[in-house]
Amino acid sequence: MAGQQQLPAGLKELLAELEDYAPTVPDQVTQHALRQSGYDCKDVRTVRMISVAAQRFVAQVLEEAYNAHKLRQMAPAAKLKEAGYDPKDKRELLTVEDLLKALEEYGVKAGRPPYYTTAKPQ
């Protein structure tokens, strides 16, 4: 054991828990994404750690998109109407614009898909 390095206690516990943990993103989906990027990982703990990181990222982006939605809802009625929104509509609705703003906060550049028209939402 002279060549092996000792792991900190917290890391040992985390790795042990990852063996039995079922993340929201299934292992097969994560493994497919890893293979697509050129990395074939056989260690289930590594795959699950990446799944947990992906889940965390998606949760943070959605939270940021929700915050962008709330800021838009607090805009004056005249400004909302000018932007094509109904000021009386108080539904919690995630728009592409909200999502794009959230992704920009994390350095992800995304454009509208080509099948969207330039018409503003009603």
Secondary structure, 3 states (H helix, E strand, C coil): CCCCCCCCHHHHHHHHHHHHCCCCCCHHHHHHHHHHCCCCCCCHHHHHHHHHHHHHHHHHHHHHHHHHHHHHHCCCHHHHHHCCCCCCCCCCCCCHHHHHHHHHHCCCCCCCCCCCCCCCCC
